[in-house]
Amino acid sequence: MQKFPNAYVITGSIASGKSTVVNLLKERGFSVIDADLIAHEQLEICKGEIVREFGEQILDEAGKIERKKLGAIVFNEPKKLKNLEQILHPKIKAEIFFIASQLESLGQVYFVDIPLFFEKKERYAEFKNVAVIYAPKELLLSRLMSRNALNLEDAKARVELQMDIEQKKKMAKFVIDNSGDRENLELELEKFLKQICAIS
């Protein structure tokens, strides 16, 4: 039996428009579990352990973990990234599942925003309904360049850190196409919601 039948994971690639979709879902009154937000909360909760692992240079003046400094360390050293994930991920997953169980008891459709769902699929295998926000790679690159003021090389490096969007599209149960403008995205989203509300 499926553990979270009312849960729909929203995932995509960098610059595919995931945040826009999540905001549109919230505007429509749906509950959304935000994995990134939970990750930020857990960073503070696990601060002691993380500082012991990475040293006090990751703290800002106020004594909070500065994510940029921590990021600079872990993204250059796979072993350190693994250590950080071992501290955080069990707690992030437990929190996501805890909230999902509460929402499940309401018997309504809800969404789980997990940016790297397919990259970390084995961690979240309990979620079976997955929707990918899709835009072709060229479009992802041009959006990322204009949004983050990056050159093509840097934009490519970021996009290529993640699994290819075409591969994600094949693996997803649902595809929300965001290769047009916002109006088009809203139409795509309506189509998707009709589809899933007919199922549940």
C-alpha positions as CSV (number, residue, x, y, z in Angstrom):
1,M,0.0,0.0,0.0
2,Q,1.2,3.5,-0.8
3,K,2.4,5.3,2.3
4,F,1.6,8.9,1.1
5,P,-1.1,8.6,-1.6
6,N,-2.1,12.3,-1.4
7,A,1.4,13.6,-1.7
8,Y,2.7,15.0,-5.0
9,V,6.4,15.8,-5.2
10,I,7.2,19.0,-7.2
11,T,10.7,18.9,-8.6
12,G,12.6,20.3,-11.6
13,S,15.9,21.7,-12.5
14,I,17.6,24.9,-11.6
15,A,15.7,27.8,-13.3
16,S,12.8,25.5,-14.5
17,G,10.3,27.6,-12.6
18,K,9.7,25.4,-9.6
19,S,9.4,28.3,-7.1
20,T,6.8,30.0,-9.3
21,V,4.7,26.8,-9.4
22,V,5.0,26.3,-5.7
23,N,3.8,29.9,-5.1
24,L,0.9,29.4,-7.5
25,L,-0.1,26.2,-5.5
26,K,0.1,28.1,-2.2
27,E,-2.1,30.9,-3.7
28,R,-4.7,28.2,-4.6
29,G,-4.7,27.1,-1.0
30,F,-2.7,23.9,-1.2
31,S,-0.4,22.8,1.6
32,V,3.2,22.6,0.5
33,I,6.1,21.0,2.4
34,D,9.2,22.9,1.6
35,A,12.3,20.7,1.8
36,D,14.7,23.7,1.5
37,L,13.1,25.5,4.3
38,I,13.3,22.4,6.5
39,A,16.9,22.1,5.6
40,H,17.6,25.7,6.7
41,E,15.8,25.1,10.0
42,Q,17.8,21.9,10.6
43,L,21.1,23.7,9.9
44,E,20.4,25.9,12.9
45,I,19.1,23.1,15.1
46,C,22.2,21.0,14.3
47,K,24.5,24.0,14.6
48,G,26.7,22.6,17.4
49,E,27.4,19.4,15.5
50,I,28.1,21.2,12.2
51,V,30.5,23.7,13.8
52,R,32.4,20.8,15.4
53,E,32.7,19.2,12.0
54,F,33.6,22.3,9.9
55,G,35.0,24.8,12.4
56,E,33.9,28.2,13.5
57,Q,34.9,29.9,10.3
58,I,31.5,29.0,8.9
59,L,29.8,31.4,11.4
60,D,28.8,35.0,10.8
61,E,29.2,37.9,13.2
62,A,25.9,37.0,14.9
63,G,27.1,33.4,15.4
64,K,24.7,31.9,12.8
65,I,25.9,29.5,10.2
66,E,26.7,31.4,7.0
67,R,25.4,29.1,4.2
68,K,27.7,30.7,1.6
69,K,30.8,29.9,3.7
70,L,29.6,26.4,4.4
71,G,28.7,25.9,0.7
72,A,32.2,27.0,-0.4
73,I,33.7,24.2,1.8
74,V,31.3,21.4,0.9
75,F,30.9,21.9,-2.8
76,N,34.6,21.7,-3.4
77,E,35.1,18.6,-1.3
78,P,32.7,15.6,-1.9
79,K,33.8,14.0,1.4
80,K,32.8,17.0,3.4
81,L,29.5,17.3,1.6
82,K,28.9,13.7,2.5
83,N,29.6,14.4,6.2
84,L,27.2,17.4,6.1
85,E,24.5,15.2,4.5
86,Q,25.0,12.5,7.1
87,I,24.3,15.1,9.8
88,L,21.3,16.8,8.2
89,H,19.5,14.4,5.9
90,P,18.1,11.9,8.4
91,K,16.6,14.8,10.3
92,I,15.3,16.6,7.2
93,K,13.7,13.4,6.0
94,A,12.1,12.6,9.4
95,E,10.6,16.1,9.5
96,I,9.2,15.9,5.9
97,F,7.6,12.5,6.7
98,F,6.2,13.8,10.0
99,I,4.5,16.7,8.3
100,A,3.4,14.5,5.4
101,S,1.8,12.0,7.9
102,Q,-0.2,14.9,9.5
103,L,-1.4,16.2,6.1
104,E,-2.2,12.7,4.9
105,S,-4.7,12.4,7.8
106,L,-6.7,15.3,6.3
107,G,-7.3,13.3,3.1
108,Q,-6.5,16.1,0.7
109,V,-4.0,16.5,-2.0
110,Y,-0.8,18.3,-0.9
111,F,2.6,19.0,-2.4
112,V,6.2,18.3,-1.3
113,D,8.8,20.6,-2.8
114,I,12.0,18.6,-3.2
115,P,14.4,20.3,-5.6
116,L,16.8,17.3,-6.0
117,F,14.2,14.5,-5.8
118,F,15.6,12.3,-8.6
119,E,19.2,12.9,-7.5
120,K,18.3,11.6,-4.0
121,K,15.5,9.3,-5.1
122,E,16.4,6.4,-2.8
123,R,15.9,8.7,0.2
124,Y,12.3,9.6,-0.7
125,A,11.1,6.4,-2.4
126,E,8.0,6.5,-0.3
127,F,6.7,9.3,-2.5
128,K,5.3,7.8,-5.7
129,N,3.6,10.8,-7.4
130,V,6.2,13.0,-8.9
131,A,5.6,16.1,-11.1
132,V,8.5,17.7,-12.9
133,I,8.5,21.3,-13.9
134,Y,10.0,21.1,-17.4
135,A,11.8,23.6,-19.7
136,P,14.4,22.6,-22.3
137,K,18.1,23.0,-21.3
138,E,18.7,26.0,-23.6
139,L,15.9,27.8,-21.9
140,L,17.1,26.9,-18.4
141,L,20.5,28.3,-19.3
142,S,19.2,31.6,-20.7
143,R,16.9,32.0,-17.7
144,L,19.7,31.3,-15.3
145,M,22.1,33.7,-17.0
146,S,19.6,36.6,-16.8
147,R,18.4,35.7,-13.3
148,N,21.8,35.3,-11.7
149,A,23.8,37.4,-14.0
150,L,26.0,34.5,-15.0
151,N,28.0,33.8,-18.2
152,L,27.2,30.8,-20.3
153,E,30.0,28.7,-18.8
154,D,29.0,29.3,-15.2
155,A,25.3,28.7,-16.0
156,K,26.2,25.4,-17.7
157,A,28.3,24.3,-14.7
158,R,25.3,24.8,-12.4
159,V,22.8,23.1,-14.7
160,E,25.2,20.2,-15.2
161,L,25.5,19.6,-11.5
162,Q,22.0,18.2,-11.6
163,M,20.5,15.3,-13.5
164,D,19.6,16.1,-17.1
165,I,16.1,17.7,-17.3
166,E,15.2,15.3,-20.2
167,Q,16.0,12.3,-18.0
168,K,13.8,13.8,-15.2
169,K,11.0,14.3,-17.6
170,K,11.1,10.6,-18.6
171,M,11.1,9.5,-14.9
172,A,8.3,11.7,-13.7
173,K,4.7,10.6,-13.5
174,F,3.5,14.1,-14.4
175,V,5.1,16.9,-16.5
176,I,4.2,20.6,-16.1
177,D,5.6,22.4,-19.1
178,N,7.1,25.7,-18.4
179,S,8.7,26.5,-21.7
180,G,6.3,29.3,-22.4
181,D,5.3,32.5,-20.5
182,R,3.6,32.7,-17.1
183,E,0.1,32.6,-18.6
184,N,1.0,29.4,-20.3
185,L,2.4,28.0,-17.1
186,E,-0.9,28.7,-15.3
187,L,-2.8,26.8,-17.9
188,E,-0.4,23.9,-17.6
189,L,-0.8,23.9,-13.9
190,E,-4.6,23.9,-14.2
191,K,-4.4,20.9,-16.5
192,F,-2.2,19.1,-14.0
193,L,-4.5,19.9,-11.0
194,K,-7.6,18.7,-12.9
195,Q,-5.7,15.5,-13.7
196,I,-4.7,14.8,-10.1
197,C,-7.9,15.9,-8.4
198,A,-9.7,13.5,-10.7
199,I,-7.5,10.7,-9.4
200,S,-7.7,11.4,-5.7
